[in-house]
């Protein structure tokens, strides 16, 4: 699942910048990759997206799926920031290794 937050230039009545928010919840598997691949492709091609924020709340998943998502995030031209929810273990942590910055509280596993 992903969302785009836009900022508008009122004078020109155009979209100036966007922030993409991606949420990874639950086990990371082939289904997760199939759901996220089109969204990541759209984000990658959108020149107005300046930052991608990925919120991870996952106990991990399969190595193949985690590796696929890691590569997808590495291929993004935008700055990528990860934020960990209550659980960010195994594959979730691995995917976040592609980030420019990671935010986590003391609580996540």
MDTraj code that builds the backbone (N, CA, C; nanometers):
import mdtraj as md
import numpy as np

residues = "UNK UNK UNK UNK UNK UNK UNK UNK UNK UNK UNK UNK UNK UNK UNK UNK UNK UNK UNK UNK UNK UNK UNK UNK UNK UNK UNK UNK UNK UNK UNK UNK UNK UNK UNK UNK UNK UNK UNK UNK UNK UNK UNK UNK UNK UNK UNK UNK UNK UNK UNK UNK UNK UNK UNK UNK UNK UNK UNK UNK UNK UNK UNK UNK UNK UNK UNK UNK UNK UNK UNK UNK UNK UNK UNK UNK UNK UNK UNK UNK UNK UNK UNK UNK UNK UNK UNK UNK UNK UNK UNK UNK UNK UNK UNK UNK UNK UNK UNK UNK UNK UNK UNK UNK UNK UNK UNK UNK UNK".split()
xyz = np.array([
    [0.0837, -0.1157, 0.0000],
    [0.0000, 0.0000, 0.0000],
    [0.0895, 0.1237, 0.0000],
    [0.0523, 0.2208, -0.0819],
    [0.1300, 0.3450, -0.0799],
    [0.0391, 0.4644, -0.1037],
    [0.0836, 0.5797, -0.0563],
    [0.0103, 0.7042, -0.0683],
    [0.1063, 0.8114, -0.1160],
    [0.0532, 0.9117, -0.1825],
    [0.1350, 1.0254, -0.2237],
    [0.0817, 1.1511, -0.1578],
    [0.1696, 1.2258, -0.0957],
    [0.1343, 1.3546, -0.0380],
    [0.1933, 1.4618, -0.1280],
    [0.1091, 1.5502, -0.1779],
    [0.1541, 1.6517, -0.2724],
    [0.1596, 1.7894, -0.2072],
    [0.2524, 1.8711, -0.2543],
    [0.2524, 2.0129, -0.2199],
    [0.2258, 2.0882, -0.3497],
    [0.1512, 2.1957, -0.3401],
    [0.1123, 2.2706, -0.4601],
    [0.1776, 2.4076, -0.4619],
    [0.2139, 2.4511, -0.5817],
    [0.2611, 2.5869, -0.6030],
    [0.1379, 2.6673, -0.6433],
    [0.0865, 2.7458, -0.5495],
    [-0.0379, 2.8194, -0.5727],
    [-0.0275, 2.9172, -0.6906],
    [0.0895, 2.9789, -0.7070],
    [0.1055, 3.0769, -0.8143],
    [0.0973, 3.0123, -0.9520],
    [0.1579, 2.8948, -0.9642],
    [0.1591, 2.8265, -1.0930],
    [0.0486, 2.7216, -1.1047],
    [-0.0203, 2.6956, -0.9938],
    [-0.1260, 2.5951, -0.9879],
    [-0.0755, 2.4585, -1.0358],
    [0.0409, 2.4210, -0.9872],
    [0.1012, 2.2928, -1.0238],
    [0.1480, 2.2186, -0.8989],
    [0.1708, 2.0893, -0.9173],
    [0.2273, 2.0096, -0.8091],
    [0.3770, 2.0361, -0.8048],
    [0.4261, 2.0781, -0.6890],
    [0.5679, 2.1099, -0.6767],
    [0.6493, 1.9881, -0.6347],
    [0.6039, 1.9171, -0.5334],
    [0.6773, 1.8031, -0.4810],
    [0.5794, 1.7021, -0.4220],
    [0.6264, 1.5772, -0.4138],
    [0.5458, 1.4719, -0.3523],
    [0.6330, 1.3912, -0.2575],
    [0.5691, 1.3388, -0.1549],
    [0.6313, 1.2431, -0.0648],
    [0.5512, 1.1146, -0.0780],
    [0.6194, 1.0050, -0.1071],
    [0.5518, 0.8758, -0.1177],
    [0.5636, 0.8037, 0.0152],
    [0.4527, 0.7498, 0.0641],
    [0.4508, 0.6726, 0.1877],
    [0.4149, 0.5287, 0.1532],
    [0.5032, 0.4367, 0.1875],
    [0.4813, 0.2947, 0.1626],
    [0.4729, 0.2253, 0.2973],
    [0.3747, 0.1360, 0.3116],
    [0.3594, 0.0618, 0.4365],
    [0.3804, -0.0866, 0.4099],
    [0.4713, -0.1451, 0.4860],
    [0.4938, -0.2902, 0.4807],
    [0.4470, -0.3461, 0.6134],
    [0.3336, -0.4154, 0.6104],
    [0.2757, -0.4748, 0.7303],
    [0.2669, -0.6254, 0.7130],
    [0.3069, -0.6989, 0.8140],
    [0.2952, -0.8441, 0.8094],
    [0.4153, -0.9104, 0.7449],
    [0.3981, -1.0379, 0.7159],
    [0.5056, -1.1197, 0.6610],
    [0.5414, -1.0726, 0.5205],
    [0.6700, -1.0661, 0.4914],
    [0.7195, -1.0273, 0.3590],
    [0.7378, -1.1548, 0.2782],
    [0.6557, -1.1668, 0.1721],
    [0.6608, -1.2860, 0.0876],
    [0.6372, -1.2451, -0.0574],
    [0.6192, -1.3427, -0.1439],
    [0.5972, -1.3141, -0.2853],
    [0.4758, -1.2269, -0.3101],
    [0.3714, -1.2449, -0.2311],
    [0.2505, -1.1623, -0.2446],
    [0.2821, -1.0155, -0.2154],
    [0.3653, -0.9919, -0.1149],
    [0.4064, -0.8557, -0.0810],
    [0.4807, -0.7915, -0.1979],
    [0.5716, -0.8667, -0.2578],
    [0.6500, -0.8163, -0.3715],
    [0.5575, -0.7852, -0.4890],
    [0.4643, -0.8742, -0.5193],
    [0.3716, -0.8521, -0.6313],
    [0.2847, -0.7293, -0.6096],
    [0.2469, -0.7026, -0.4845],
    [0.1663, -0.5849, -0.4540],
    [0.2480, -0.4568, -0.4622],
    [0.3742, -0.4633, -0.4191],
    [0.4549, -0.3420, -0.4104],
    [0.5271, -0.3050, -0.5389],
    [0.5579, -0.4014, -0.6227],
    [0.6365, -0.3740, -0.7441],
    [0.5742, -0.2658, -0.8325],
    [0.4439, -0.2721, -0.8626],
    [0.3857, -0.1655, -0.9457],
    [0.3916, -0.0278, -0.8788],
    [0.3699, -0.0247, -0.7477],
    [0.3755, 0.1036, -0.6757],
    [0.5160, 0.1615, -0.6794],
    [0.6160, 0.0765, -0.6566],
    [0.7544, 0.1237, -0.6598],
    [0.7947, 0.1702, -0.7997],
    [0.7435, 0.1047, -0.9017],
    [0.7718, 0.1465, -1.0393],
    [0.7112, 0.2847, -1.0660],
    [0.5878, 0.3045, -1.0213],
    [0.5212, 0.4339, -1.0381],
    [0.5985, 0.5437, -0.9668],
    [0.6403, 0.5152, -0.8443],
    [0.7175, 0.6133, -0.7667],
    [0.8496, 0.6445, -0.8360],
    [0.9171, 0.5418, -0.8833],
    [1.0470, 0.5591, -0.9496],
    [1.0354, 0.6502, -1.0711],
    [0.9256, 0.6396, -1.1449],
    [0.9075, 0.7167, -1.2681],
    [0.8512, 0.8564, -1.2452],
    [0.8019, 0.8839, -1.1263],
    [0.7403, 1.0133, -1.0968],
    [0.8480, 1.1126, -1.0540],
    [0.8791, 1.2068, -1.1398],
    [0.9853, 1.3048, -1.1140],
    [0.9495, 1.4022, -1.0016],
    [0.8203, 1.4103, -0.9655],
    [0.7789, 1.5004, -0.8584],
    [0.7949, 1.4389, -0.7200],
    [0.8145, 1.3070, -0.7120],
    [0.8367, 1.2427, -0.5819],
    [0.9811, 1.2690, -0.5410],
    [0.9983, 1.3357, -0.4298],
    [1.1318, 1.3731, -0.3823],
    [1.1829, 1.2809, -0.2726],
    [1.0912, 1.2245, -0.1925],
    [1.1293, 1.1384, -0.0804],
    [1.0316, 1.0216, -0.0723],
    [1.0861, 0.9049, -0.0411],
    [1.0044, 0.7868, -0.0170],
    [1.0204, 0.7497, 0.1295],
    [0.9091, 0.7429, 0.2016],
    [0.9093, 0.7031, 0.3412],
    [0.8451, 0.5651, 0.3487],
    [0.9165, 0.4694, 0.4048],
    [0.8655, 0.3335, 0.4168],
    [0.8481, 0.2993, 0.5643],
    [0.7267, 0.2668, 0.6021],
    [0.6952, 0.2279, 0.7395],
    [0.6898, 0.0758, 0.7452],
    [0.7762, 0.0152, 0.8261],
    [0.7857, -0.1301, 0.8361],
    [0.7313, -0.1771, 0.9707],
    [0.6367, -0.2695, 0.9650],
    [0.5850, -0.3368, 1.0825],
    [0.5723, -0.4834, 1.0439],
    [0.6856, -0.5544, 1.0467],
    [0.6920, -0.6889, 0.9925],
    [0.7845, -0.7784, 1.0757],
    [0.7426, -0.9048, 1.0930],
    [0.8305, -0.9998, 1.1606],
    [0.9355, -1.0575, 1.0665],
    [0.9345, -1.0137, 0.9420],
    [1.0289, -1.0637, 0.8425],
    [0.9570, -1.1423, 0.7353],
    [1.0316, -1.2286, 0.6691],
    [0.9711, -1.3067, 0.5622],
    [1.0735, -1.3899, 0.4900],
    [1.0420, -1.4208, 0.3658],
    [1.1317, -1.5070, 0.2890],
    [1.2512, -1.4275, 0.2381],
    [1.3607, -1.4978, 0.2187],
    [1.4827, -1.4337, 0.1693],
    [1.4624, -1.3793, 0.0284],
    [1.3989, -1.4571, -0.0590],
    [1.3771, -1.4123, -0.1972],
    [1.2959, -1.2834, -0.2027],
    [1.1878, -1.2778, -0.1269],
    [1.1024, -1.1588, -0.1276],
    [1.1765, -1.0386, -0.0689],
    [1.2471, -1.0609, 0.0397],
    [1.3215, -0.9513, 0.1024],
    [1.4300, -0.8984, 0.0093],
    [1.4995, -0.9881, -0.0582],
    [1.6039, -0.9482, -0.1532],
    [1.5441, -0.8704, -0.2702],
    [1.4302, -0.9147, -0.3202],
    [1.3635, -0.8438, -0.4311],
    [1.3278, -0.7014, -0.3911],
    [1.2702, -0.6865, -0.2720],
    [1.2334, -0.5527, -0.2270],
    [1.3556, -0.4668, -0.1980],
    [1.4593, -0.5258, -0.1437],
    [1.5833, -0.4519, -0.1212],
    [1.6329, -0.3919, -0.2521],
    [1.6365, -0.4718, -0.3571],
    [1.6823, -0.4228, -0.4881],
    [1.5904, -0.3147, -0.5435],
    [1.4581, -0.3324, -0.5249],
    [1.3627, -0.2309, -0.5717],
    [1.3889, -0.0970, -0.5027],
    [1.4115, -0.0991, -0.3723],
    [1.4383, 0.0251, -0.2992],
    [1.5733, 0.0845, -0.3387],
    [1.6728, 0.0008, -0.3615],
    [1.8044, 0.0509, -0.4045],
    [1.7964, 0.1201, -0.5405],
    [1.7051, 0.0745, -0.6257],
    [1.6927, 0.1299, -0.7601],
    [1.6170, 0.2626, -0.7652],
    [1.5551, 0.3008, -0.6553],
    [1.4814, 0.4273, -0.6547],
    [1.5785, 0.5445, -0.6610],
    [1.5525, 0.6429, -0.7459],
    [1.6414, 0.7593, -0.7537],
    [1.6188, 0.8586, -0.6392],
    [1.5036, 0.8465, -0.5720],
    [1.4706, 0.9385, -0.4634],
    [1.5397, 0.8975, -0.3336],
    [1.5446, 0.9935, -0.2435],
    [1.5928, 0.9663, -0.1076],
    [1.4918, 0.8718, -0.0420],
    [1.5414, 0.7708, 0.0307],
    [1.4544, 0.6721, 0.0943],
    [1.4796, 0.6727, 0.2449],
    [1.3698, 0.6844, 0.3207],
    [1.3754, 0.6867, 0.4660],
    [1.2859, 0.5746, 0.5184],
    [1.3365, 0.4971, 0.6139],
    [1.2577, 0.3904, 0.6743],
    [1.2222, 0.4273, 0.8176],
    [1.1050, 0.3856, 0.8590],
    [1.0576, 0.4031, 0.9952],
    [1.0075, 0.2670, 1.0431],
    [1.0551, 0.2238, 1.1600],
    [1.0153, 0.0935, 1.2125],
    [0.8969, 0.1072, 1.3072],
    [0.8011, 0.0155, 1.2917],
    [0.6881, 0.0065, 1.3840],
    [0.7282, -0.0786, 1.5032],
    [0.6322, -0.1523, 1.5583],
    [0.6592, -0.2357, 1.6759],
    [0.7531, -0.3514, 1.6451],
    [0.7467, -0.4032, 1.5220],
    [0.8306, -0.5163, 1.4829],
    [0.8959, -0.4844, 1.3489],
    [1.0251, -0.4983, 1.3426],
    [1.0987, -0.4800, 1.2177],
    [1.2157, -0.5773, 1.2210],
    [1.1833, -0.7036, 1.2095],
    [1.2850, -0.8075, 1.2231],
    [1.3171, -0.8691, 1.0875],
    [1.4280, -0.9375, 1.0824],
    [1.4671, -1.0203, 0.9693],
    [1.4569, -0.9442, 0.8369],
    [1.3632, -0.9826, 0.7513],
    [1.3498, -0.9221, 0.6192],
    [1.3189, -0.7736, 0.6232],
    [1.2397, -0.7305, 0.7209],
    [1.2085, -0.5883, 0.7339],
    [1.3326, -0.5058, 0.7613],
    [1.4166, -0.5581, 0.8475],
    [1.5428, -0.4914, 0.8805],
    [1.6370, -0.4947, 0.7602],
    [1.6383, -0.6073, 0.6893],
    [1.7240, -0.6240, 0.5720],
    [1.6875, -0.5241, 0.4625],
    [1.5594, -0.5098, 0.4346],
    [1.5143, -0.4146, 0.3328],
    [1.5566, -0.2728, 0.3707],
    [1.5455, -0.2406, 0.4987],
    [1.5798, -0.1057, 0.5453],
    [1.7275, -0.0731, 0.5298],
    [1.8099, -0.1744, 0.5101],
    [1.9531, -0.1474, 0.4926],
    [1.9812, -0.0677, 0.3655],
    [1.8819, -0.0563, 0.2771],
    [1.8972, 0.0232, 0.1550],
    [1.8681, 0.1713, 0.1786],
    [1.8226, 0.2069, 0.2976],
    [1.7758, 0.3429, 0.3259],
    [1.8876, 0.4444, 0.3395],
    [1.8522, 0.5686, 0.3117],
    [1.9412, 0.6804, 0.3395],
    [1.9395, 0.7120, 0.4888],
    [1.8259, 0.6813, 0.5533],
    [1.8126, 0.7071, 0.6959],
    [1.7062, 0.6136, 0.7527],
    [1.7259, 0.5700, 0.8783],
    [1.6318, 0.4811, 0.9468],
    [1.5928, 0.5438, 1.0802],
    [1.4628, 0.5445, 1.1087],
    [1.4130, 0.5927, 1.2357],
    [1.3478, 0.4788, 1.3120],
    [1.3823, 0.4640, 1.4370],
    [1.3242, 0.3596, 1.5207],
    [1.3243, 0.4065, 1.6658],
    [1.2228, 0.3649, 1.7389],
    [1.2229, 0.3908, 1.8831],
    [1.2991, 0.2771, 1.9499],
    [1.3067, 0.2770, 2.0795],
    [1.3769, 0.1732, 2.1524],
    [1.2993, 0.0417, 2.1557],
    [1.1722, 0.0445, 2.1185],
    [1.0837, -0.0698, 2.1339],
    [1.0931, -0.1747, 2.0219],
    [1.1076, -0.1389, 1.8940],
    [1.0979, -0.2414, 1.7885],
    [1.1933, -0.3581, 1.8074],
    [1.1450, -0.4756, 1.7694],
    [1.2272, -0.5961, 1.7726],
    [1.3127, -0.6034, 1.6491],
])
top = md.Topology()
chain = top.add_chain()
for i, resn in enumerate(residues, 1):
    res = top.add_residue(resn, chain, resSeq=i)
    for name in ("N", "CA", "C"):
        top.add_atom(name, md.element.get_by_symbol(name[0]), res)
traj = md.Trajectory(xyz[None], top)
